Amino acid sequence: MNVRIEESWRRALGAQWESESFARLAAFVRSEYATQQVFPPASRIFAAFDACPFDSVKVVILGQDPYHDTGQATGMCFSVAPGVRMPPSLVNIFKEVQTDTGTPMPADGDLTRWARQGVLLLNATLTVRAHSPASHAGHGWEEFTDEAVRRLNADRSGLVFMLWGSHAQRKGAFIDRTRHLVLASPHPSPLSAHRGFFGNHHFTRANSWLTEHGQTPIQW
């Protein structure tokens, strides 16, 4: 199957492209884009992978679903394009970055600058119907993104996985804690950020781990 995705990820996920489950997923996604308003733009479905090659990954942040309002979804979890108002969860992420690292609140919510440093911003489901959260859940994306996490878990070492909220924690339950650093906390949404996301110090803890393992820390 001809899928446009960064080459190292194409190799890492090689078995996916010819699987029956991916064929069913691809047919569903094509039908949705042909008949519905779907986010992100089709050219950006694999943007998280394209911006952060397999061998460059240092940190993995697991999201759940793309933003479902017009103009928000970029193909990278939590990120929005410059000029787009930051959603509340992203504002809370930057508040924790500022408290934890001293980095001031940025002018925009474009997390491409993180991805280029080795932060994989991976949603569990890579597409969504407009204004209908979780509308593409259960159609095969979860198996695809699970395989991406499995490949990182098995083939890389010394990574940091940030699991915010129960959904991300379930998705990352199999990660080998003897080889990778797993940081878990409540989700940064306004409903739960004050229950332990604020003050989790995930950003400095990640950088300490990376430094200890001979990696360049992330400029959050």
C-alpha positions as CSV (number, residue, x, y, z in Angstrom):
1,M,0.0,0.0,0.0
2,N,1.4,3.4,-0.9
3,V,1.4,5.5,2.2
4,R,3.2,8.8,2.4
5,I,5.2,8.7,5.6
6,E,8.8,9.5,6.7
7,E,11.1,6.7,5.4
8,S,12.5,5.5,8.7
9,W,8.9,5.1,10.0
10,R,7.9,3.3,6.8
11,R,10.6,0.7,7.6
12,A,9.8,0.5,11.3
13,L,6.1,-0.1,10.6
14,G,6.7,-2.2,7.5
15,A,4.3,-5.0,8.4
16,Q,1.5,-2.6,8.8
17,W,1.2,-1.5,5.2
18,E,0.2,-4.9,3.9
19,S,-2.0,-6.0,6.8
20,E,-5.7,-6.5,6.5
21,S,-6.4,-4.3,9.5
22,F,-4.6,-1.4,7.9
23,A,-6.4,-1.9,4.6
24,R,-9.7,-1.7,6.4
25,L,-8.5,1.4,8.2
26,A,-7.3,3.1,5.0
27,A,-10.6,2.3,3.3
28,F,-12.6,3.9,6.2
29,V,-10.4,7.0,6.3
30,R,-10.6,7.5,2.5
31,S,-14.4,7.2,2.7
32,E,-14.6,9.7,5.5
33,Y,-12.4,12.3,3.8
34,A,-14.5,11.9,0.6
35,T,-17.9,12.4,2.3
36,Q,-17.3,14.3,5.6
37,Q,-15.2,17.2,7.0
38,V,-12.3,15.5,8.7
39,F,-9.3,16.8,10.5
40,P,-6.3,17.1,10.2
41,P,-5.9,17.9,6.5
42,A,-5.2,14.6,4.7
43,S,-1.6,15.7,3.9
44,R,-0.9,15.9,7.7
45,I,-2.3,12.6,9.0
46,F,1.3,11.4,9.6
47,A,2.8,14.8,10.5
48,A,4.0,13.6,13.9
49,F,6.1,10.8,12.2
50,D,7.3,13.1,9.4
51,A,8.6,15.7,11.9
52,C,10.4,13.2,14.1
53,P,12.1,10.3,12.4
54,F,12.3,6.9,14.2
55,D,15.9,7.1,15.2
56,S,15.6,10.7,16.3
57,V,12.9,10.1,18.9
58,K,13.9,11.0,22.5
59,V,10.6,11.8,24.1
60,V,7.1,10.4,23.3
61,I,4.0,12.4,24.4
62,L,0.8,10.3,23.9
63,G,-2.4,12.2,23.1
64,Q,-5.8,10.7,22.4
65,D,-7.7,12.4,19.5
66,P,-6.9,15.2,17.1
67,Y,-8.6,18.6,17.8
68,H,-12.0,18.4,16.2
69,D,-12.8,22.1,15.7
70,T,-11.9,23.9,12.4
71,G,-8.3,25.0,11.9
72,Q,-6.9,23.4,15.1
73,A,-5.6,19.9,14.2
74,T,-2.0,19.7,12.8
75,G,-1.3,16.0,13.0
76,M,0.7,16.4,16.2
77,C,-1.0,16.0,19.5
78,F,-1.7,19.1,21.5
79,S,-0.1,21.4,18.8
80,V,-1.9,24.1,16.9
81,A,-0.6,26.3,14.0
82,P,0.8,29.8,14.6
83,G,-2.1,32.3,14.8
84,V,-4.6,29.7,16.2
85,R,-5.8,30.3,19.7
86,M,-4.2,27.8,22.1
87,P,-6.7,25.3,23.5
88,P,-6.9,25.1,27.4
89,S,-4.9,21.9,27.7
90,L,-2.0,23.4,25.7
91,V,-2.1,26.5,27.8
92,N,-1.8,24.3,30.9
93,I,1.1,22.4,29.3
94,F,3.0,25.7,28.8
95,K,2.1,26.8,32.3
96,E,3.8,23.7,33.7
97,V,6.8,24.2,31.4
98,Q,7.2,27.7,32.7
99,T,6.9,26.7,36.3
100,D,9.1,23.7,35.9
101,T,11.9,25.1,33.6
102,G,11.5,28.9,33.7
103,T,10.8,29.0,30.0
104,P,8.3,31.8,29.3
105,M,4.9,31.2,27.7
106,P,5.5,31.1,23.9
107,A,3.8,33.3,21.4
108,D,2.1,30.4,19.7
109,G,1.1,26.8,20.2
110,D,3.1,25.3,17.3
111,L,5.0,22.3,18.8
112,T,7.0,21.6,15.7
113,R,10.0,23.1,17.5
114,W,9.6,20.2,20.0
115,A,9.2,17.6,17.3
116,R,12.4,18.7,15.5
117,Q,14.3,18.1,18.7
118,G,13.1,14.5,19.0
119,V,9.6,14.8,20.7
120,L,7.1,12.5,19.0
121,L,3.7,14.0,19.5
122,L,1.5,11.0,18.9
123,N,-2.2,10.8,19.1
124,A,-3.8,7.3,19.6
125,T,-6.3,8.1,16.8
126,L,-4.9,10.1,13.9
127,T,-8.1,11.5,12.3
128,V,-11.4,12.7,13.5
129,R,-14.7,13.9,12.0
130,A,-15.3,17.7,12.5
131,H,-17.0,18.6,15.7
132,S,-17.3,14.9,16.7
133,P,-14.7,13.8,19.2
134,A,-13.6,10.2,19.2
135,S,-15.6,9.7,15.9
136,H,-12.7,7.7,14.4
137,A,-11.9,5.7,17.5
138,G,-12.3,2.0,17.1
139,H,-11.6,1.8,13.4
140,G,-8.0,0.7,13.5
141,W,-5.8,3.7,14.3
142,E,-5.3,2.4,17.9
143,E,-3.6,-0.7,16.6
144,F,-1.5,1.3,14.2
145,T,-0.2,3.7,16.9
146,D,0.2,0.8,19.4
147,E,2.6,-0.7,16.9
148,A,4.5,2.5,16.7
149,V,4.9,2.6,20.5
150,R,5.9,-1.1,20.5
151,R,8.6,-0.6,17.9
152,L,10.1,2.3,20.0
153,N,9.8,0.2,23.1
154,A,11.6,-2.8,21.6
155,D,14.1,-1.2,19.2
156,R,15.2,1.9,21.0
157,S,16.5,2.4,24.6
158,G,16.6,5.3,27.0
159,L,13.5,7.1,25.8
160,V,11.1,9.1,27.9
161,F,7.4,8.4,27.6
162,M,5.0,11.1,29.0
163,L,1.6,9.5,29.8
164,W,-0.9,12.2,30.7
165,G,-4.3,10.8,31.8
166,S,-5.8,7.4,32.1
167,H,-6.1,6.8,28.3
168,A,-2.4,7.4,27.7
169,Q,-1.4,5.4,30.7
170,R,-3.4,2.4,29.5
171,K,-1.9,2.7,26.0
172,G,1.6,2.8,27.5
173,A,1.1,0.1,30.1
174,F,3.4,-2.4,28.3
175,I,6.4,0.0,28.0
176,D,9.6,-1.6,29.6
177,R,10.4,0.5,32.6
178,T,13.8,-1.1,32.9
179,R,14.8,0.5,29.5
180,H,12.8,3.7,29.4
181,L,11.6,6.4,31.7
182,V,7.8,6.5,32.0
183,L,6.3,9.7,33.5
184,A,2.6,9.5,34.3
185,S,0.3,12.1,35.7
186,P,-3.2,13.4,35.3
187,H,-4.2,15.0,31.9
188,P,-3.5,18.8,31.4
189,S,-7.1,19.5,30.7
190,P,-8.8,22.1,33.0
191,L,-10.8,19.2,34.5
192,S,-7.8,17.4,35.8
193,A,-4.7,19.6,35.6
194,H,-5.0,20.7,39.3
195,R,-5.1,17.0,40.4
196,G,-1.4,16.5,39.7
197,F,-0.5,17.6,36.2
198,F,0.6,21.0,37.6
199,G,3.8,20.3,39.6
200,N,4.6,17.0,37.9
201,H,8.0,18.3,36.8
202,H,7.9,16.1,33.7
203,F,9.9,18.5,31.6
204,T,12.9,18.8,33.9
205,R,12.7,15.1,34.8
206,A,12.8,14.2,31.1
207,N,15.8,16.4,30.5
208,S,17.7,15.0,33.5
209,W,17.1,11.5,32.1
210,L,18.3,12.5,28.6
211,T,21.4,14.1,30.0
212,E,22.2,11.1,32.1
213,H,21.9,8.9,29.0
214,G,24.1,11.1,26.8
215,Q,21.4,12.9,24.9
216,T,20.9,16.6,24.3
217,P,18.1,17.9,26.5
218,I,14.9,19.4,25.0
219,Q,14.5,23.2,24.8
220,W,11.0,23.3,26.0
